[in-house]
Structure formats: C-alpha cells, structure tokens
Amino acid sequence: MGQNSPQEPVSPDIAALSFEDALAELEVIVRRLEEGSIKLDEAISAYERGTYLKRHCEAKLQNAQLRVEKIILGTDGRPVGTEPLDPE
C-alpha cells in the first residue's frame, strides 16, 4: 500500500495564527492524542499539524526573545535608552 494522500504542506492558516491561538490549538491536539479517542488516520494528521504548530510557536517565541530589551537607567534613575536583554 502506498500513500493514501499527499503530504499536506505547512498550512498558511498556521502562519497567520498568534502565539496564543497556536498554543491553544496545540494543547487541544495533545489532549486528544493523550486520550486515545481518535482514529489512527486522524491521530497521524493531528500529530503532523501539532508538529507545525509547535514549530510556529517556537519561532514566535524566538522572535519575541530577540525583541525584548533591557531599559538602561541614567544616574538620576530615569530611562536613557535600551540594550538587548542578556539571555540566561
């Protein structure tokens, strides 16, 4: 037996999701897979979508981390600028 259907490319709807929406959908997928209440074909499709959602969330987090900056205070305690926040 060959492939039943061609591999689905990364869906443009995932790219349009916010981090929060993608994470919420990923949590639903994980819950459904852990329950074991879905058919094998559905589980495989859900797993694949979950993989894309995970990558999307990781990319969003990495982008956010690059944008986080530390506020630099002057001697008088007032903000004078920003610099990249050191990763821990």
N, C-alpha and C positions, 0 to 999 in steps of 0.2 A: 504494500500500500504506500502510495506517495503522499505528498502534502494534500490536505483537504482544501486549503485555501492559501493564497499567497500571504506572505508575512505583511502585516499591517505596518506602514511607515509611521514614524512619530507623528501623531495627530496634531494638526495646527491648533486644535482646541486646548491642548495641554499647554502649549506655549503662551496662550492668552490668559491662563489661569494665574491668579495671585498665589503667593506662597500659602496663605491660609486656606484657600479653596483647594489647592492641590494636596495639601497635607490632610485636610478633612476627607477628601476622596480616597487618599491612600489609606487612611485609618479604616474607612468602611471596607475597602478591599481586603485589608489584613484581617479584619474581624470575620468577614465572610469565609476567607480561606481557613482561618483557625477553627471555625465552626464545622467545616467539612460538609456543609449542607448544599453545596452546588455541584453540578455535574463536572466531570473531568474536563471536557472541552471549555466550559465556562471558566473553570479554575485556571486553565492554561492562559486563556485570554485575559482574565483578571490579573494573573501574575505578570504577564507581559505589560499590561497597562500600568500596573503598580511599579514596575521597573522604570518606565518612562517618567512616571510621576515622581519617583524617588530622585532620579537624575535632575529633574526640573527643580525640585525643592533644594537639592544640594547646590545647584547653580545660582538660585535666588539667594541662598544664604551666603555663598561665596561673594557674590556681588555686593550684598549688604555689608559684609565684613570689610570689603575694600573701601566702602563709602564712610564707614564710621571713623570719626576723627576725635581727637582729644582737644579740648579747649585749653589754650595757653593763657594763663593769668599774668598780668603785669605785677610790678612790685606793690602797686596800690590795690591789688585784688580784683581789678577789672579785666575782662576778657580783652586780649590784644591780638588774638589770631588762633589758628588751629594747626595741628600737625597730625599725621597718621597715628592711629592708636596702635601701640605695640601689641602683637598677638602674644597670648600667654601660653 
